[in-house]
Amino acid sequence: MRILKYMIGGAAAGAAAAYLFGYDYLFSGISKTYLKGKSSAFIDDGNLFPSNPIMTESPKRWEEDSEYNTKELPKVLVDDLKHSKTAAFVVIREGKILHEQYWDGYNQLSQTNSFSMAKAVTVMLLGKALEERLISSIDEKLSDFYAEFKEKAFGNEVTLKNLAQMESGLDWDENYNNPFLPNAKAYYGKSLVKAVFSRKFKEKPGTKFEYQSGSTQLLGFALKKALKKPLATYLSEKFWIPLGMEQDAKWSTDDHGIEKTYCCIHSNARDFAKLGQLFLNDGKFGNQQILNTDFIERMRTPTEKSENIYGMGLWINHDNPIKHYYFLGLQGQYIIMVPEHNIVIVKTGSYANNPKNDRGRPDQVKFLVNEVVQLFQ
C-alpha cells in the first residue's frame, strides 16, 4: 500500500511538473499515440484533433486515360511500395488518371494526413493573397502583422519570403522523435501561439536555409491576420472549389481554431493529384488561371541558400536526369510533378524509415519518378 501511495504521489508530482514547465501537451501526445498502439503521429489521426472544413461544391472526377489501370506495376516497384507501407499510389498523365492502386484497406475515398505537404499549400495561399492584394508584398515583415516580433533579436527583419524559403533564422529544431522539442508541442499542444511565438531567432534572416515547421506556422499566422478568415475557408474558395475537388477535406487546428499550417490537411490521393496538375499547368485549371504563373515559377525555382534543393514550399531535384519537383510530407507523402513527361505521381502512406541520402531528399522520390517514367513513357 505504501508503494502504491509513492507511485501515485510520484505520478502526481510528475504531472504537476509537466504543467509547470509547459510540457502538459505530452499527455495529449501519449493519449493520441501510445494508447492507440502507435509510436508517433500517423496518417489516420485526423479525427483526434479539431479541424476546419475545406469545402468543395461541384466535384469533377478525373477523366480516365485510355490505358487506365491496364498495366501491372513491375515487381520492384510494388515491393518498394509495400515495404514503405503505401496507402495510395496514383499516376496522372497528360491530365488524365492513368493508374491508381491502394493497399491495407485504403481506397479512393480514404482521407489521410498530408503532413508537411501542407507547407506548399500554405505558400500557395500566400501567392493568392498577394495576387488579390490582401498582402502588398512578399517582402513585408512578420512584425508588420505581429508587432511583438519587433522586440525580438532579428525579429524585426524576418520577411514573408524568408519564411516561405526557410531562411528565417528561427531557433527551431526540426526533430520529429524528441517529445520535448517544438514540433511535438505544436502538433499535440492546445495553443500554436504558445508553441511558436515563444521561439527566438538565432541568426540574421536570409542568410541560411534551414527547413523548419515553425517558419511555415509563422507564415500561416501572418496569412490569417491578412485574410481575416480561416485559412481552410480561403483554401476552399480559391482552390478546392475552382479545382472541382472530389471531396470535402479538413485542416487540423489547435484548440483555438488556428490551422496547423506546417502540416495536417486530410484529403484523398485523387484530390492531392489535382494540386500537382495545377503546377504542371502553370497555375491553370481548364480556362481559369487559379494561381498566377509567376508565383508558381517562384515556388518551383530552387534557391541558392538551399543549394538548389528547395524553392518555396516545394522540394526540387534537377540533379536527376528526369527533373522533378514535389510536395513532401512526413512518413512518405508525395505529390511529384515531372514536367518533361507531363506526369503527376501521388503516394501516401505511413513509413518512418524512408532514407534521405539524396542531399536531404528521400531516395524513394527519385526511384518512383524513374520507375514510373520508364513504365508509362
Disulfide bonds with the S-S distance in Angstrom:
Cys263-Cys264 1.84
